Amino acid sequence: MNDLHPVRRALLSVSDKTGLIELGKALAERGVELLSTGGTAKALRDAGLAVKDVSEITGFPEMMDGRVKTLHPMVHGGLLALRDNDTHVAAMNEHGIGAIDLLVVNLYPFEATVAKGAGYDECVENIDIGGPAMIRAAAKNHAFVNVVVDVEDYDKLLDDMDQHDGATCPKFRRKLAQKAYARTAAYDTAVSNWLADALELEAPRRRAFAGELNQTLRYGENSHQQAAFYTDGTNRPGVATAVQHQGKELSYNNINDTDAAFELVAEFDPEQGAACAIIKHANPCGVAKGATLLEAYKAAFDCDRTSAFGGIVALNQPLDAETAQEITGIFTEVVIAPGASDEAKAIFAAKKNLRLLTTEALPDVTAGGKTVRQVAGGLLVQDKDNGFVGMDDLKVVTKKAPTDEQMRDLLFAWKVAKHVKSNAIVYVKDGATVGVGAGQMSRVDSALIAAKKAKRMADVLGLAQPLTIGSAVASDAFFPFPDGLMEAAEAGATCVIQPGGSMRDDEVIAAADEAGLAMVFTGMRHFRH
């Protein structure tokens, strides 16, 4: 059997008309008869192309505001008929059903309608029915039918036809079918998740997830792992929507770390001052605020200069030339910021391996959303950690209350601790981290490691004592025993912020009082695994 099947008749019905006229003309030049609907047919006719309305072949006009136009045996029979099945061919002949060899459809813009905040009824009207039905029919019959759902495949279709004298090969049709089913699956995913949100369902019986390929990656976390980067269509400002101005392609680890860095720096409102976060292996090794980006970067860098080498730098304000010049002083993998001056871009241009990414805004750290993690046999799905604690939410539990200056550092440390792998301990002084302990099995060890890093940096900076002396300390979860708290006190911390809620809170509070510490409870924890 010949697996090459000529394209003689095509049905085009698209919402996104990018490239439509060029495709229509190219098909007509290759002798393909064009069928179409509504606005697509008008656009093709306006371009001078001969088009037959679907209503002419179905014998029914479009009706019910366009809800019913292609749901008809004359259409679906033409898509689903097996050309090598005598019974199918006889049915086509008996009922006058013409074969449709090519279907070009992109769906009503449901995702875009939801994204712009449209009302419930408008979103419902943008749920496509006929389009997915035709796509699935054509994709099922890919042994004979080509189904194109992506503008990027228009030229590929024409190339395959030209290579095979107006026909297409089976491998190409299978690729189109795979993409078609992925598109309808993603579309249904968007609809079902929108309905779940509209109904305020915390845990729907079935939950679907979908993504669109952004780029294939050289490898994953390690060189023996294949990987790719997919976007989810939410358009949240960040690595997925950023513009890359220079440097080689981002790696799996670059993307992961850049996301972590930008989400952290977004905790600090740019209207309240410049902020910088430096990330290494998804953990902050330095975070600081400053009167300028340059000051913020220097203070963040001085928290842990060793770990900052080869790190990711995120800024909450557009990158300026002075800060760019300072960043080039050491090897940095990626810099991401909400914009960059031409002067800053020119400075970075001399560092060919440094990637510069810019976004149009910072992500909204208070916005909702879901996080998903795969485990063996399933998925863990949870709300995004958008928990916020302000001054009025804090409860002073010790005899000594924090000063206003201490309170500012405590809240700063708390924002950073939210983005540090548990168990997390963060020392802060004067709006800058001075010690970060991350990812330890014991909170005591996190406190010790952070203090040890601070001592090492004091030696590097030529300071008489580590900056943990007189610092504020944050713990992402409660201290189960006083030991971790006492390690922080021995490191020089004078005030503490933690969730509270331990069975031994009274012991921990008593230990804080005895050590002369001021301590506040947040009533909220920030585990990050």
C-alpha positions in Angstrom: 0.0 0.0 0.0 1.2 3.5 -0.9 1.5 5.5 2.3 1.9 8.8 0.4 -1.5 10.5 0.1 -2.1 13.6 -2.0 -3.6 16.7 -0.5 -6.5 17.6 -2.9 -9.1 19.2 -0.5 -8.5 21.3 2.6 -10.7 22.7 5.3 -9.4 25.9 6.9 -11.1 27.4 10.0 -8.9 29.5 12.3 -9.3 32.1 15.0 -5.6 33.2 14.8 -5.3 34.2 11.1 -1.5 34.7 11.2 -0.1 33.3 8.0 -3.5 32.2 6.7 -3.5 34.1 3.4 0.0 32.9 2.6 -1.0 29.3 3.3 -4.2 29.6 1.4 -2.4 31.0 -1.7 0.3 28.3 -1.4 -2.3 25.5 -1.3 -4.3 27.0 -4.2 -1.1 27.2 -6.3 -0.7 23.5 -5.6 -4.2 22.7 -6.9 -5.8 22.2 -3.5 -9.6 23.0 -3.2 -10.3 25.2 -0.2 -13.3 24.8 2.1 -13.8 27.2 5.0 -16.1 28.9 7.5 -17.2 32.3 8.6 -14.4 34.9 9.1 -11.7 32.5 7.7 -13.6 32.2 4.4 -14.1 35.9 4.2 -10.4 36.6 4.8 -9.5 34.1 2.1 -12.0 35.6 -0.4 -10.9 39.1 0.4 -7.4 37.9 -0.7 -8.8 36.8 -4.0 -8.9 33.1 -3.3 -11.7 30.7 -4.4 -13.3 29.3 -1.3 -16.3 27.0 -0.8 -18.3 27.5 2.4 -18.8 24.5 4.6 -22.5 25.3 4.6 -22.6 24.6 0.9 -21.4 21.0 1.5 -23.5 20.4 4.6 -26.7 21.9 3.3 -27.1 23.7 6.6 -26.3 27.3 7.4 -24.2 28.3 10.4 -26.6 28.6 13.2 -26.9 29.4 16.9 -24.4 32.2 16.8 -21.9 30.0 15.1 -22.1 27.2 17.7 -23.2 24.8 15.0 -21.5 24.8 11.6 -19.1 21.9 11.2 -20.8 19.2 13.4 -22.1 17.3 10.4 -21.5 13.9 8.6 -20.5 15.7 5.4 -17.5 17.2 7.4 -16.7 14.4 9.8 -17.3 11.7 7.2 -14.8 13.4 5.0 -12.3 13.5 7.8 -12.8 10.0 9.3 -13.3 7.8 6.2 -10.7 5.2 5.7 -9.6 5.6 2.0 -8.6 1.9 1.7 -11.8 0.5 3.3 -14.4 -0.4 0.6 -17.3 0.0 3.0 -16.2 3.5 3.9 -15.7 4.4 0.3 -19.1 3.1 -0.7 -20.7 5.1 2.1 -18.9 8.3 0.9 -20.1 7.7 -2.7 -23.7 6.9 -1.6 -24.0 10.1 0.5 -21.9 12.4 -1.6 -19.2 12.8 1.1 -16.0 14.3 -0.3 -12.7 13.4 1.3 -11.0 16.1 3.3 -7.2 15.5 3.2 -6.1 18.5 5.2 -7.6 20.2 8.2 -6.2 23.5 9.4 -7.8 24.6 12.7 -6.7 26.7 15.7 -9.2 27.1 18.5 -11.3 29.9 19.9 -8.9 31.9 22.2 -10.2 30.5 25.5 -6.9 30.9 27.4 -6.5 34.5 26.3 -10.1 35.3 27.2 -9.5 33.9 30.7 -6.2 35.7 31.0 -7.7 39.1 30.3 -10.1 38.6 33.2 -13.3 38.2 31.1 -16.6 37.3 32.8 -17.9 33.8 33.2 -20.4 34.0 30.2 -17.7 35.4 27.8 -15.3 32.6 28.8 -18.0 30.0 28.2 -18.7 31.4 24.7 -15.0 31.0 23.9 -15.0 27.3 24.6 -14.6 25.8 21.1 -16.6 22.6 20.4 -16.5 22.0 16.6 -12.8 22.7 16.4 -11.6 20.1 18.9 -14.1 17.6 17.4 -12.7 18.0 13.9 -9.1 18.0 15.2 -9.6 14.7 17.0 -11.3 13.2 14.0 -8.6 14.2 11.6 -5.8 13.2 14.0 -7.4 9.7 14.5 -7.4 9.3 10.7 -3.8 10.4 10.3 -3.1 7.5 8.1 -4.8 9.6 5.4 -5.4 13.1 6.8 -3.1 16.0 7.8 -4.2 18.1 10.8 -2.4 21.3 11.4 -3.1 23.2 14.7 0.1 25.3 14.9 1.0 28.3 12.6 4.6 27.1 12.8 3.7 24.0 10.9 2.4 25.8 7.8 5.8 25.9 6.1 6.6 22.3 7.2 3.4 21.1 5.6 4.2 22.8 2.3 7.7 21.5 2.4 6.5 17.9 2.9 4.0 18.3 0.1 6.8 19.6 -2.2 9.1 16.7 -1.3 6.4 14.2 -2.3 4.7 15.8 -5.4 1.7 17.2 -3.5 1.4 14.3 -1.1 2.5 13.9 2.5 4.4 11.1 4.2 3.1 9.0 7.1 5.8 10.1 9.6 4.9 13.7 9.0 1.1 13.0 9.5 1.9 11.1 12.7 3.8 14.1 14.1 0.9 16.4 13.2 -1.5 14.0 14.9 0.6 14.0 18.1 0.7 17.7 18.3 -3.1 17.9 17.6 -4.0 15.6 20.5 -1.6 17.6 22.7 -3.3 20.8 21.7 -6.8 19.5 22.4 -5.6 18.1 25.7 -4.1 21.4 26.7 -7.3 23.2 25.7 -9.5 20.9 27.7 -7.0 21.3 30.6 -7.4 25.1 30.5 -11.2 24.8 30.5 -11.4 22.2 33.3 -9.0 24.1 35.5 -10.9 27.4 34.9 -14.1 25.7 35.9 -12.5 24.2 39.0 -11.4 27.7 40.0 -14.8 29.2 39.2 -16.4 26.5 41.4 -13.7 27.0 44.1 -13.0 23.3 44.1 -10.0 22.7 46.3 -9.3 19.2 45.1 -11.2 18.3 41.9 -11.7 14.6 41.3 -9.6 14.9 38.2 -6.9 17.5 37.6 -5.1 18.0 34.3 -1.9 19.9 33.5 -0.4 21.0 30.2 2.5 22.9 28.8 3.9 24.2 25.5 7.5 23.6 24.5 9.6 26.7 25.1 12.9 25.1 24.3 14.7 21.8 24.3 17.6 21.8 26.7 21.1 20.4 26.3 20.5 18.1 29.3 18.7 18.1 32.7 20.3 18.4 36.1 23.0 16.1 34.9 24.5 15.5 31.5 22.9 12.0 31.2 19.4 13.3 31.7 17.4 14.6 28.7 15.3 17.7 29.4 13.0 20.4 27.9 11.4 23.6 29.2 7.6 24.0 28.9 5.5 27.1 29.6 2.1 26.9 31.2 0.5 29.9 29.6 0.1 32.0 32.8 2.5 34.7 31.6 3.8 35.3 35.1 6.8 37.7 34.9 9.9 35.6 35.2 12.3 33.3 33.4 9.6 31.8 31.1 8.5 35.2 29.8 11.8 37.1 30.0 13.8 38.3 27.0 17.3 37.0 26.8 19.6 39.7 25.4 22.9 37.7 25.3 24.8 34.7 26.3 24.4 31.0 25.5 21.2 29.0 25.9 19.9 28.6 29.5 20.4 25.2 31.1 18.0 23.3 33.2 19.7 24.4 36.4 20.0 28.0 35.1 16.2 28.1 34.6 15.5 26.6 38.0 17.8 28.9 39.9 16.8 32.0 37.9 13.2 31.4 38.8 14.1 31.0 42.5 16.1 34.3 42.4 13.5 36.4 40.7 10.7 35.1 42.9 12.7 36.0 46.0 13.7 39.5 44.9 10.1 40.2 44.0 9.3 40.1 47.8 10.8 43.6 48.0 8.8 46.4 46.5 11.0 48.4 44.2 9.2 51.6 45.2 10.5 51.0 48.7 14.1 50.7 47.6 16.5 48.6 45.6 17.0 45.0 46.3 19.3 42.2 45.1 19.2 38.4 45.5 22.1 36.1 44.6 21.1 32.4 44.3 23.2 29.3 44.1 21.6 25.9 43.7 18.1 27.3 44.4 19.2 28.8 47.7 20.0 32.4 48.4 23.6 33.0 49.3 23.1 36.8 49.7 20.1 39.1 49.8 20.1 42.8 50.6 18.4 46.2 50.2 20.2 49.4 49.5 19.8 53.1 48.5 20.9 52.0 45.0 21.1 48.7 43.2 24.9 48.9 43.4 24.7 49.1 47.2 22.2 46.3 47.4 24.4 44.1 45.1 27.6 44.8 47.2 25.8 44.0 50.4 24.3 40.8 49.1 27.7 39.7 47.6 29.4 40.3 51.0 27.2 37.8 52.7 28.9 34.9 51.0 31.4 35.8 48.3 32.5 32.2 47.8 29.1 30.9 47.0 28.2 33.9 44.8 30.8 32.8 42.2 28.9 31.3 39.3 25.6 32.3 40.8 22.4 33.9 39.6 21.7 37.6 40.3 18.2 39.0 40.5 17.3 42.7 40.9 14.0 44.3 41.7 14.8 47.5 39.6 16.1 48.0 36.1 19.8 47.2 35.8 22.0 50.3 35.6 25.6 50.7 34.3 27.3 51.0 37.7 25.7 47.8 39.0 26.4 46.0 35.7 30.1 47.0 35.9 30.3 45.7 39.5 28.6 42.4 38.6 31.2 41.7 35.9 33.9 41.6 38.6 33.2 37.9 39.1 31.8 35.1 37.0 28.0 35.2 37.1 25.8 32.8 35.2 22.6 34.8 34.8 21.3 38.3 35.7 17.6 38.9 35.6 15.9 42.3 36.2 12.8 44.2 35.2 14.6 46.1 32.5 18.2 47.2 31.7 19.7 50.4 30.4 21.5 50.4 27.1 24.7 51.3 28.9 24.3 48.2 31.2 23.7 46.0 28.1 26.8 47.3 26.5 28.9 46.5 29.6 27.5 43.0 29.7 28.2 42.5 25.9 31.9 42.1 26.7 31.0 39.0 28.8 29.8 36.5 26.2 29.0 33.7 28.7 26.9 35.9 30.9 23.2 35.7 30.2 21.1 38.9 30.7 17.3 38.5 31.0 14.8 41.3 31.3 11.1 41.2 32.1 8.4 43.8 31.9 7.6 43.6 35.6 8.1 41.7 38.8 5.9 38.7 39.7 3.1 39.4 42.2 4.2 37.4 45.2 0.7 37.6 46.7 -1.0 36.1 43.6 -2.5 32.6 43.8 -1.6 29.6 41.7 -0.6 26.0 42.0 2.7 24.2 42.4 3.1 20.7 41.2 5.7 18.0 42.1 5.9 14.5 40.7 6.3 11.6 43.0 6.3 7.9 42.1 2.8 7.1 40.9 1.3 10.5 41.2 1.5 14.3 41.6 1.5 16.5 44.6 -0.5 19.7 44.0 -0.7 22.6 46.4 -1.4 26.3 46.5 1.5 28.5 45.9 3.1 29.8 49.1 1.9 33.4 48.9 1.6 33.8 52.6 2.3 37.3 53.9 3.2 38.5 57.4 3.2 42.2 58.2 4.0 44.2 61.3 0.5 43.9 62.6 0.6 40.1 62.3 3.5 39.6 64.7 3.1 38.6 68.3 5.8 39.6 70.8 6.2 36.7 73.2 9.3 37.7 75.2 9.7 40.3 78.0 11.8 42.4 75.6 10.1 43.7 72.5 12.1 44.4 69.3 13.0 48.0 68.4 11.7 49.5 65.2 15.1 48.8 63.6 15.1 45.2 64.7 11.6 44.8 63.5 12.6 45.9 60.0 15.4 43.4 60.0 13.2 40.6 61.3 10.6 41.1 58.6 13.4 41.2 56.0 14.8 37.9 57.4 11.4 36.4 57.3 10.9 37.2 53.6 14.2 35.6 52.8 13.6 32.5 55.0 10.5 31.8 52.9 12.8 31.1 49.9 15.5 29.1 51.7 15.4 25.3 51.7 14.3 23.8 55.0 15.5 23.7 57.7 16.2 27.4 57.2 18.0 29.9 59.4 18.7 33.4 58.2 20.7 36.1 60.0 20.1 39.7 58.9 21.7 43.0 59.9 20.9 46.4 58.5 18.8 45.1 55.6 21.2 42.5 54.4 21.7 38.8 55.0 24.9 38.1 56.9 24.5 34.3 57.3 22.2 31.7 55.6 21.9 28.1 56.8 19.9 26.0 54.3 18.7 22.4 53.7 19.9 20.8 56.9 18.2 17.9 58.7 18.6 19.8 62.0 17.7 23.4 62.7 20.7 23.5 65.1 23.0 22.6 62.2 21.5 25.3 60.0 22.1 27.9 62.7 25.7 26.7 63.1 26.5 26.7 59.4 25.1 30.1 58.9 27.1 31.5 61.8 30.3 29.7 60.5 29.8 31.3 57.1 29.4 34.7 58.7 32.6 34.3 60.6 34.5 33.2 57.5 33.2 36.3 55.6 34.3 38.5 58.5 37.8 37.3 58.0 37.6 37.9 54.3 36.2 41.4 54.8 38.8 42.2 57.5 36.1 42.8 60.2 36.9 42.6 63.9 33.8 40.4 64.5 31.2 38.6 62.4 28.1 40.6 61.3 25.9 38.1 63.2 26.7 40.1 66.3 23.7 42.3 66.8 21.7 40.6 64.0 18.1 39.5 63.6 17.5 35.8 62.9 14.6 34.1 61.2 13.6 30.4 61.4 11.2 29.1 58.7 9.5 26.8 61.3 9.3 26.7 65.0 12.3 25.8 67.3 11.3 22.4 68.7 13.9 22.8 71.5 15.8 25.8 72.8 19.1 24.5 71.4 18.8 26.0 67.9 17.7 29.3 69.4 20.8 29.3 71.8 23.1 28.7 68.8 21.7 31.8 67.2 22.2 33.7 70.5 25.8 32.5 70.7 26.3 33.8 67.2 25.3 37.2 68.4 21.6 37.4 67.3 19.6 39.8 69.5 16.1 39.2 68.1 14.2 36.3 66.6 11.3 35.8 64.3 9.7 32.3 64.1 6.3 30.8 63.6 5.8 29.4 67.1 3.5 26.4 67.7 5.9 24.0 69.3 4.8 21.9 72.3 7.9 23.4 74.0 7.2 27.1 73.1 7.2 27.9 76.8 10.7 26.5 77.2 11.9 28.3 74.1 10.4 31.6 75.2 12.0 31.2 78.7 15.4 30.5 77.1 15.0 33.6 75.0 14.2 35.7 78.0 17.1 34.3 79.9 19.4 35.2 77.0 17.9 38.7 76.7 16.5 38.1 73.3 13.4 39.8 71.8 11.3 37.3 69.9 8.1 37.5 67.8 5.8 34.7 66.5 4.3 34.9 63.0 1.8 32.1 63.4 2.8 31.0 59.9 5.6 28.7 58.7 7.4 28.6 55.4 8.7 25.0 54.8 10.4 24.7 51.4 11.4 21.2 50.4 
